[in-house]
Amino acid sequence: MTEVSIVIPARNEAPNIGALLDGIEAALTPVCDFEIIVVDDASDDGMADVLAARRAVSPHLRVLRHDRAGGQSAGVHSGVRAARGAIIATLDGDGQNPPEELPKLIAPLRAPGSDAVGIVAGQRVGRQDTWSKKTASKMANWLRVRLLHDGTRDTGCGLKAFRREAFLELPYFDHMHRYLPALFTRDGWVVAHVDVAHKARGGGRSHYSNLQRAAVGVADLAGVAWLMKRRKKAKPTEIAPGAGE
């Protein structure tokens, strides 16, 4: 029985995906029953061929393919919907999120008495990115924390683990993957945090510039702040037959 589903949204990561899959299998084989779902976001760099060859030798691997590029949140959403595990863990397809961090990431969700924990957010230590990217990320996180009060210093980290059922209750929108701690908090879940390592990109290139991230981030932040204020506050309690009569 599959306990954990690893979801990897990926576009044009042919140079990186093989080593990433190797690392995931090495990290999780001694830990739990798992599957790996790669969501190919309409790649055109030959990644589909790499994945097809890999499927022939990897019983853990499943592949979904989007008919057009939908972005990282669309990839995560498609993968979670298809997943068989009750626990989902995500990481980026570019190889910058070390797969050896996965056991540490899923541990809080598997621990006895952890039913209140909905998501474990990885927070990068020693980021291997350009100065401009790190600076832009730091500014965006500073603003987000002050508006959303989600207690997370690094929501852009692709390493996250969460309960599948809880994720599917969240409202979907593009770029939602950057706001998962706030959205889980909105629904009353406890958010746990784990410091994780970060590696330099092995091959290929980033698909988004700092300017593109900033442009969509302003609208997204306003939308999430609105959702936080409009959350459902009432909680139902079923009344047993005969009670209060």
C-alpha positions in Angstrom: 0.0 0.0 0.0 1.4 3.4 -1.0 1.9 5.6 2.0 3.7 8.6 0.5 3.4 10.1 -3.0 6.3 12.2 -4.3 5.0 14.8 -6.8 7.5 16.5 -9.1 6.2 19.3 -11.4 8.8 19.6 -14.1 9.2 21.4 -17.5 12.2 20.9 -19.7 14.4 19.2 -17.0 15.8 16.4 -19.1 19.4 17.0 -17.8 18.3 16.8 -14.2 15.4 14.4 -13.8 17.3 11.1 -13.9 19.6 12.0 -11.1 16.7 13.4 -9.1 14.8 10.1 -9.4 17.8 8.1 -8.4 18.2 10.3 -5.3 14.5 9.9 -4.3 14.6 6.1 -4.6 17.8 5.9 -2.5 16.3 8.2 0.2 12.9 6.6 0.6 13.3 2.9 -0.1 14.4 2.2 3.5 11.7 4.4 4.9 8.3 3.8 3.5 6.1 2.5 0.7 6.1 5.3 -1.9 5.4 6.3 -5.5 6.9 9.0 -7.6 4.7 11.1 -9.9 6.4 13.3 -12.4 4.1 15.8 -14.0 5.6 16.8 -17.3 4.4 20.3 -18.0 4.4 20.0 -21.8 8.2 19.7 -22.1 9.9 19.9 -25.5 13.5 19.2 -24.5 13.4 15.4 -24.7 12.4 14.8 -21.0 9.5 12.7 -22.1 11.9 10.2 -23.7 14.0 10.2 -20.5 11.0 9.4 -18.4 9.7 6.7 -20.8 13.1 4.9 -20.5 13.0 5.3 -16.8 9.5 3.9 -16.4 10.7 0.6 -17.9 13.0 0.0 -15.0 11.4 1.9 -12.1 8.2 0.4 -10.6 7.8 3.4 -8.4 7.5 5.9 -11.3 4.3 7.3 -12.8 4.2 10.0 -15.4 1.5 12.5 -16.2 1.8 15.0 -19.1 0.0 18.3 -19.5 -1.4 19.1 -23.0 0.0 22.6 -22.5 2.3 24.4 -20.1 0.3 25.2 -16.9 2.9 26.2 -14.4 4.2 24.7 -11.1 0.9 24.9 -9.2 -1.0 23.2 -12.0 1.6 20.4 -11.9 1.4 20.0 -8.2 -2.4 20.0 -8.3 -2.5 17.4 -11.2 -0.1 15.2 -9.3 -1.9 15.3 -6.0 -5.2 14.5 -7.6 -3.7 11.4 -9.2 -1.7 10.3 -6.1 -2.5 7.2 -4.1 -0.7 8.1 -0.9 -2.3 9.9 2.0 0.9 12.0 2.4 2.2 14.1 -0.4 5.8 15.4 -0.7 6.8 17.8 -3.4 10.2 19.0 -4.7 11.3 20.9 -7.8 12.4 19.1 -10.9 15.6 21.1 -11.4 17.6 19.1 -8.8 18.1 22.1 -6.4 16.0 20.4 -3.7 18.1 17.5 -2.3 15.9 14.3 -2.2 17.8 13.1 0.9 15.8 15.7 2.8 12.6 13.8 2.1 12.6 11.5 5.2 13.1 14.5 7.5 10.3 16.3 5.7 7.6 13.6 6.0 8.6 12.5 9.5 6.3 15.1 11.3 3.3 13.8 9.4 4.0 10.1 10.2 4.7 10.7 13.9 2.2 9.5 16.6 -0.1 12.2 17.7 0.5 14.4 14.6 -3.1 14.6 13.4 -3.2 18.4 13.8 -0.2 18.9 11.5 -1.4 19.6 8.0 1.8 20.6 6.2 5.6 20.6 6.7 7.3 23.4 4.9 11.0 23.1 4.0 13.0 26.3 4.6 16.2 26.6 2.6 19.5 27.1 4.4 22.6 28.2 2.3 20.7 28.9 -0.9 22.7 28.3 -4.1 21.0 31.0 -6.2 22.1 34.3 -7.6 22.4 37.4 -5.4 19.5 39.0 -7.3 17.2 36.0 -6.9 17.9 35.6 -3.2 17.3 39.4 -2.6 14.0 39.4 -4.5 12.9 36.3 -2.6 13.8 37.8 0.7 11.8 41.0 0.0 8.8 38.9 -1.2 8.9 36.8 1.9 9.2 39.8 4.2 6.1 41.4 2.6 4.1 38.1 2.7 4.8 37.4 6.3 3.6 40.8 7.3 0.4 40.5 5.4 -0.5 36.9 5.9 1.2 36.1 9.2 1.9 32.5 8.1 5.0 32.2 10.2 7.1 30.8 7.3 10.3 32.5 6.1 10.6 30.7 2.8 7.4 29.6 1.1 9.2 29.5 -2.3 11.0 26.3 -1.3 9.8 23.4 -3.4 10.3 20.9 -0.6 7.0 20.5 1.2 5.0 17.6 2.7 1.3 17.7 3.4 -1.9 15.6 3.8 -3.5 14.9 0.4 -7.1 15.2 1.6 -6.4 18.6 3.2 -4.7 20.0 0.1 -7.6 19.0 -2.1 -9.9 21.1 0.1 -7.9 24.2 -0.7 -9.1 26.7 -3.3 -7.0 26.2 -6.5 -5.4 29.1 -8.3 -2.2 29.5 -10.3 0.9 30.1 -8.1 -0.9 28.7 -5.0 2.2 26.6 -4.3 3.9 29.7 -2.9 1.1 30.2 -0.3 0.5 26.7 1.0 1.4 27.5 4.6 -1.0 30.4 4.7 -3.8 28.4 3.0 -3.3 25.5 5.5 -3.4 27.9 8.4 -6.6 29.4 7.0 -8.2 25.9 7.3 -7.1 25.4 10.8 -4.1 23.1 10.3 -0.8 23.3 12.2 2.2 24.3 10.0 5.5 22.6 10.9 8.9 23.8 9.5 12.1 21.9 8.7 15.4 23.5 7.6 16.6 21.9 4.4 19.7 22.1 2.2 19.8 23.6 -1.3 21.9 22.8 -4.3 23.0 24.7 -7.4 21.0 23.9 -10.6 22.7 21.0 -12.5 21.6 21.8 -16.0 19.0 23.8 -18.0 17.8 27.2 -16.9 15.1 28.8 -14.7 11.8 29.4 -16.5 10.9 32.6 -14.6 12.7 36.0 -14.1 12.6 38.0 -10.9 10.4 40.6 -12.7 7.9 37.9 -13.8 7.7 36.6 -10.2 7.1 40.0 -8.8 4.4 40.9 -11.3 2.3 37.8 -10.5 3.2 38.0 -6.8 1.5 41.3 -6.1 -1.9 40.1 -7.4 -1.5 36.7 -5.7 -0.7 38.2 -2.3 -3.7 40.4 -2.4 -5.9 37.5 -3.4 -4.6 35.3 -0.6 -5.0 38.1 2.0 -8.6 38.3 0.9 -9.1 34.5 1.2 -7.6 34.6 4.7 -10.1 37.3 5.8 -13.0 35.4 4.3 -12.3 32.0 5.8 -15.1 30.0 7.3 -15.1 30.6 11.0 -18.1 28.5 12.2 -17.4 24.9 13.1 -20.2 22.3 13.2 -20.8 19.7 16.0 -23.1 16.9 15.3 -25.8 16.5 18.0 -26.3 12.9 19.1 -29.9 11.6 19.0 -31.7 12.4 22.2 -29.2 15.0 23.3 -30.7 18.1 24.8 -34.2 16.7 24.7 
